[in-house]
Amino acid sequence: MIDRQPKDLYLTCQSCRNRFLYSREEQRHNAGAARPSICPACRTLERLTRRRSGVIEWYSRQRGFGFINEDDGGSVFVHVSSFREPGRVRPNKGLAVRYHVQMTEKGPRAVDVELAAPAEEG
Ligand SMILES: [Zn+2]
């Protein structure tokens, strides 16, 4: 008989080298997926520091803010002042952007936002 029940595993984080628990529940949840190579803390850190990409979901030029649909799910607030070239960029629904996410007291917001593709003139 092969024991098909997953067991709690302790993995070594490839980033901080700490050992972390990869629980049976997580394994069941990720059924078939590769084992995580970094620990939950490093994953969170990476999520917050990695340059991310998404598409503008909606944007109000009158009010100067909108939301970005993130490629890896969820959406994040974006303000006109967060664009790298505020004068040149005309944010539009459907525009692909790259940015960092910064935590503020009001929640996450996109900062250092740039267009993923060169802006079209006109
Ligand atoms: Zn780690």
Boltz pocket constraint, residues with backbone or C-beta under 6 A from the ligand:
constraints:
  - pocket:
      binder: B
      contacts: [[A, 13], [A, 14], [A, 15], [A, 16], [A, 17], [A, 18], [A, 38], [A, 39], [A, 40], [A, 41], [A, 42]]
      max_distance: 6.0
